[in-house]
């Protein structure tokens, strides 16, 4: 029997699962399509003092014990999200901008000093390089008696390659794996529909960061928090680093379809104009702008994800999965789906399943 485990997807769930398997000396390989690990984690790093997350950003210690304990165990420094002063509310172009206490908007969230990539890098230290195969696009998973054959294409060498495993862990968003990987035999209809109905978290979103010489909004007793019904940004927050390198970042209300009709420069101009209305002319003295449209990322999003999610999705483990195929990722966690906590919880749950089965033999 081949006891190797193939982990498809090197995001935070896949990496955490690999690090747990490593401690138990259970053999595995990670297959990752991108040239880098981390999945939806994307930190723009200028230097040690300037780091800005364009993917997941926060965690909530009061409500999320798994990531909180992991960060503590790994000795990763953190900082509380800045939330002092007034928040702004922009209801329409015709109405006055309103302000209110920021405590009414945000519960206590924290950020990782160095960006979320710091967490990825520290977890990766436990994983041998030979267990990580980047540039590897999985095309087909075939069940052969007691094993699975995984057919892939290496986008760097431009060669096809096959792997054999006793167990396969799918650490990809549900719709992405359905669209890009052929399964033989096919998933039963119940499993297929369950996966299809799980939208990719943040699949329709884009994120933008503007950096500044100083956080001038704080001098105006503003937290940097904005809720807007005008757009193009729906939400804005302070992204200043622990060293005081100033930044604002925002999420878009502008749909993927609308964004696709604009150039990146046109989008940036619209954002600067909106923020100027909110914070004044000093907004235009930015140092850098970083922009990431996740809806255009083919390693994350399918065509079905390019619609803004109007209500929070129902995330949970898939129903009736095939034998020895497992799922790990934020879309598979019932309690904290959509968050880093959900990805880690899902990885831990999958690890417990696998370890239990190994202990039976």
N, C-alpha and C positions, 0 to 999 in steps of 0.2 A: 504494500500500500504506500502510495506517495503521500507523505504527511505535510508537504509544503503548502503554505497558504499564499495565495496571490491576493494582494490588496490593490484594487484598481482605484486610483485617485490619491494624490499626495497632499491633500489639504489637511486641515488641523485634525479632522477625525481619523484619516488614514495614518497620519504621523503618530498621533497619540496611541492608536491601536498597535502600531508597529513597535513603539517604545515599550509597551506593556508585554507584547509577545517576546521581545528581546530579553526582558528580565526573566522570563520563564524558559528561555532557550528553545522556544518553539520556532522552527524555520519559516521564513516568509520572504516575499519580495514585494516591493512597491512599484507599481507601474503608473507613471505620471506623464500625461500628454504634453504638458508645458515643459519649457526648459528649466523652470524653477519649481520649488515646492511652495506650498502654502495655500493653493487654491484661490479662494476669494480674499485672502489676506494680501493686501498690497500697501506697503509703506514706502512713500517717497522719501528717500534719505539723501539729504544734502551733505550732512556730516553728523557727528555724534550729537550735536546740539540742535540740529534741524531735521525733524522727522515728522511726516504728516501722513496719516492713514487715509487711504482712498477706498478702503474696504471696511470691514468691521473695526470698531473703534473703542467701544466701552464694554465694561462688565459691571455688575451690581452686587457688591459683597453681601449686602443684607439679604439678597434673594437667591444668590447663585453660589452655593457652597463648593461645587466641584472646581470651577476655575479659580475661585478664591484660594482654596487649599493648594491647588497645583502651583499657582504663582508664588505662594508662600514657600512651598517645598523647594521650588527651583530658585529661590532667592532673587526673584525678578522685582526691581523697584517699580512702584506705581505712584500715581498722583490723582487727587480728586479732581473731577471736572469742574472748571471754574463756573461759578453760578451766582456770584455776588452782583448786586445792583438790579436794575430794571430790565425786564424783557419787553420786546416790541411786538405789537399785533398790527398787521396790515390787512384790512378787510377788503378794501377796494381802492382803485386809483383815485376815486373821488372823495373818499373819507379820510379824516385825519388819522395819523398813526397813533395808536394807543400804547400806553405802557402799563406794566403791572409787575408785581414782585416775582422774581425768578423762582422762588421756592414753590410757587403755585404750578410751575411747569415741570421741573425736573426732580426726580428722586435722586438720591446720592449715587451717581455713577462715577466710575474710576477709569483711568486710562493707563496703559503700560508705558513707562518711560523708555523711549527708544522705538515706540510703535509696536503694534501687534506682531510684526515680523520678529521682534525680539523673542517672543514666546515660541514662534516657529523654530528659530535658530537654536534655542536652548533645548527644545525637545529633540531636534535633529541630531544633537551631539551624542545621543544614546544609540543612534542607528548607524551601523557600518555602511560605508559608501557602496560596497558591493551589493547591498540589499536594496539600493535605490536605482531605478531605471527611469530616467527622465527622457523626454522626446519620444515616449512610447505610447502610441495611439492604439488602444484596444479596439479591434474590429468585430471579433466573434468569440463567443464562449460556448463550447460544445461539451455536453456530458457524454463520457465514454465509460460505461460501467461504474467503477468506483472512483474515477478521476474526472477532472475537467481539463480540456485543452483550451488554452487562451491564445488566439491568433492576433498578432499585433503588427504594427508598422512603425519602424523607427524613423522619425522625421529628420533625424540628423544624418544617419548613414544611408537613408533611403532604401533600407532593406526590410523584408518581412522577417518576423521571428515568432516562434511558438514557445509557450510555457505549459508545463503540466502541473496541476495542483489537485490536492484532495479537497480543499475548501477554497471558495472565492468570496471575498468581501468587496462589495460594491460601495465605494465611498464617493459617489457622484450624485448630483441632484437627480431626482427620479426621472423627470422628463428628458434630461440629457442622456441618461443611459439608455432609455427606450429609443431615442432617436438615433443614437450613434453606434450601439452595439447590437449585433444579431445574436440571439440566444437560441440554441438548439439542444433540447426541444424548447419551443416557445413558452413563455410564461402562461399560466392558465389565465382565463379572462378576468377572474376576480383579482388576482395580483396585478395584472396589466392595468385594469381600470383604476385600481387603488393608487398605483404609481402615477398614472396619467393625471389624476386629480390633485396631485401635490405640486403646486407651483413652485418654481425656483425662487428661493428667498432673495429679494433685491434684484431679481432678474430683469426688471423693467427700469431699474434705477441708474442714475449717474451721480457722481459726486465731484465737487469742485473745492479747491483750497486756494485761498489768496493769502500770501505772506506779506508782513509789514515790518518796518523798523521797530515799531513799538505798538502795544495794544491800546491805541488812543481812545477806543470806545470806553475803556474802563475809567478813563479820566472824566467821562461824561456820566459816570455812574450807570453804565450799561453793561450787562453781562455778556452781550454778544448773541444772546438767544433771540430768535425771531420766529414767529409763526405768520405765514403770509398766504392769503388767498388770491394774490395778484400774480405772483410768479415773476420770472421763471423758477425761482427757488421757493419751496414750500417751508423748509426749516433751515435755520442758520444757527451755528454754535461757535463758541470760542475754541480754537484749536492751538492756542499758545502752548509752547513746550515748557518743560520744567525749568529750563534755563531762561525763560522769558522771551524766547523768539516768537514773535507775534503772528497769529494767523486766525482767519475765519474759515469755516467750511460749511457747505450746504448740500442739502438734498433737493432734488428737482420735483416740481409739480408738472413741468413740461414733459409730455409723453414721449416715449421712444420714437414714435412716428413723427412728431413735431420736431424733435431734435435731429432726426435723420435728414430733414429738409433744410437744415441750417449747417453752415460750416462751423468748425470748432471756434474760430475767431468770432463769428456772429453770436454764438452762445455765450462766449466770455464777455462780449460787449454788453449783451442783455443783462448778464449777472452784475457786472460793474455798475450799470445804470440803476438797477434795482437797489443795490447796496448803497449807492450814493444817495438815493431818496431816503433810505433808512438811517444812514450814519453820517451823511455829509460828504463834502468834496474830498476830504482826506482819504476816502476809500480809493480814489483814483491813483494814489501814490503807492500802489502795491509794488513789491519787489519781484514776486514770481506768482504765476497761476499754474496749478496742476489740475488736470481734468481727466476723469476716467468714466467712460460710458459703458457700464456693465452689460447693457442690452446688446452691444455689438461684440461682446466677447464670445467667440464660438466654442470656447472650452467651458462655458458656464450656462449659456442661455439658448433656448430653442425659440422658434417662431411663436409658439404658444405662450411664451413668457413675456412677450413684448406688449403686455397690457398692464397698466398700473393696478396693483392689488387694492381693492377698495375696502376690504375687511381682512382681519388677520386670518390666515389659512389654518385649516386643521392639519396639524402634523402629528404623526405617530408611526410606529413600525409598520411595514407593509403586511397585509393579510396573506396568509397561506403561501409563504415563500417556498421556492423549490428546495429540495434536500441539499444541504451543505453549501447553500448560497446565503450570504448574510448581507445586511445593509447597515452602513454607519454614516452619519452625517446629520447636519442640523435639521433637515426636513424629516428625519425619522425619530425625533424626540418629542414626546407628547407634552412635556411640561415646559421646556425652554426652546422649542423649535424656533429657528430664526436667529438665535443668539450663539455666540461662541460656547456658552454653557451647554446648549443643546447638542452641538457637535461633540463636545467632550463626553457628555452623558451617554450619547449614543455609542461612542467608541468604547466606553467602559462596559456598557451593557453587552455589546457584541463580544468583547474580550471574555466576560464572565461565561457567556454561552460556549465559546470555543474551549476555554479552560476546563469547563465542566465535562465536555465531551472527551477531552484528552485524558482527564482523570479517570474516566470509565474504563480506559484500555489498559 
